[in-house]
Amino acid sequence: MIIGIDLGTTNSLVGVFRDGQPRLVPNALGHVLTPSVVSLADDGSMLTGLAARERLATHPQRTVGNFKRWMGSDHEVALGNRHFRAEELSAFILGALKADAEAWLQEPVTEAVITVPAYFNDVQRKATQTAGRLAGLNVERLLNEPTAAGLAYGLQKRTDHSTFLIFDLGGGTFDVSVLEYFEGIVEVRASAGDTRLGGEDFAQALLEQFMRETDLNDADKEAAFADKLFWRVAEQAKRDLSEKESAELTLRIGGQDVTRTIFRDKYEERCAPLLQRLRRPIERALMDARLRPEELDEVVLIGGATRMPMVRQLVARLFGRLPLRTINPDETVALGAAIQAALKSRDAALDEVVLTDVMPYSLGVSVSEEINGQRYHDRFSPIIERNTPVPVSRMKMFSTMESGQKTILLDIRQGESPKSSENLRLGTLEVPVPPRQKGEAEVEVRFTYDANGLLEVEAHVPLTEKTVRSLIHRDSQVMDEASIAVALEKMKDLKIHPRDQQENAYLIQRAKRLYEDHLGNVRETIGHELTRFEVALDTQDERVVRDARADFKSFLDHIDRGFVL
Ligand code: AMP
């Protein structure tokens, strides 16, 4: 069985295709969303998901979330006295999802389809594949998130030529993609976005609104923005405002509770500049796809922040129609990944569909050019251009600039700048050539880009009939085989928190967070209830533990809802 995974910035999900349809797999707590957070517990074991997320507040030095943004970089995070790359942190989440799928399916799982943002570059895609390997998963395919959303909405079931626009507003990023389905082929025609715009900006706008209505001095304001509790309250109010016309926020400032009611219309006015910023990527994607808004067959909303009515209204206005959002926007990508997994394993319930993506960026090499006797260095010569459907293989010829030159150094880059040094360097390839007059020794450079978005480079020298293949010397952001082996060893001796104890671990971490949040009587009672629960756990009697867990959970729910004891 191949599973489909949405490895998200905030949450991750796993889906499988069963009885002719995609389904989401619940984790040990019975939830389909697993927070993409890991935390190193004091006993040296690794917590993942909700239990880890509770520790963001209580153990910030040992806990980390949002690590998807470091994929494909050398950035290392210290948890306690250990260091981890984004691939390793992601592997803990993937490992937990794999275990959940195995428990649900009652069979071992070794293969997965993992989704990635359409704009992920070669290095980030390689890193995602490595994360899968570290978790013991063979990554059958990396699937672009918008393509997954298109599959979930049945783009591939349409009989005729159709185009979808996928509007994805997540926690921290905004992506727009245009998908096309034609004769059994799904293609990402264009993608654009803003990597610094997401739901969190709307929470910030809400906090600013609160501040405006509260006469605070600058020091209090600064302290409030640094307070995590403050953000949690704002997040809840933001969600309330998606359902209601007003929301009440109570925040403890300078030792006093301050309550304000925020009205949706005022909040929406404050968000106008954010809404304005959503327009540009839409325009760019449509322009790249050479489409007018009315030519689109469907507009699909995904990402949690599209639950905000103002976002839906904006989309409706821009496209002159109601967007599709029949599937839960958090779940769409994982369901699509499950469909792609089934296509891979050739599930009989699915008709044959070929998935084709387009290159999200141009790939090429650095060159020098001679124009009217003048030499220009640092020029970028694209070999495969942005938005070309993949898989693709393209060849281009280059020749020597000097007489007697013995090698041609291919400096492989990706990006859209005509200045090569401004594009991302993927690696270099040294090609020996026989010394000749300048311009006489030539090399045919072939770039092959596969369906996973991974690049292979081949250089053939006609004069010697020799070919240098794929020996791209990558820059250090990509983990090589040796460092993958080291990471695998490191993961082996790190205990992963047992799945059957995850619910208990989550409740304990949640109680500790609430203990920190409160003072006085409430704090004392939380401490007391926590001890009672730990005593019950010590009995190791399944029935006692089950009853205590139910009681403890409803007690914590009570506190979390803000009830006074
Ligand atoms: P994602 O990255 O797709 O999981 O999206 C997460 C973002 O969606 C976060 O910024 C959430 O605050 C936001 N979000 C989730 N539910 C709602 C809601 N009901 N109203 C407004 N924003 C929401």
Boltz pocket constraint, residues with backbone or C-beta under 6 A from the ligand:
constraints:
  - pocket:
      binder: B
      contacts: [[A, 8], [A, 9], [A, 10], [A, 11], [A, 169], [A, 170], [A, 171], [A, 172], [A, 198], [A, 199], [A, 200], [A, 235], [A, 238], [A, 239], [A, 240], [A, 242], [A, 302], [A, 303], [A, 304], [A, 305], [A, 306], [A, 307], [A, 308], [A, 329], [A, 330]]
      max_distance: 6.0
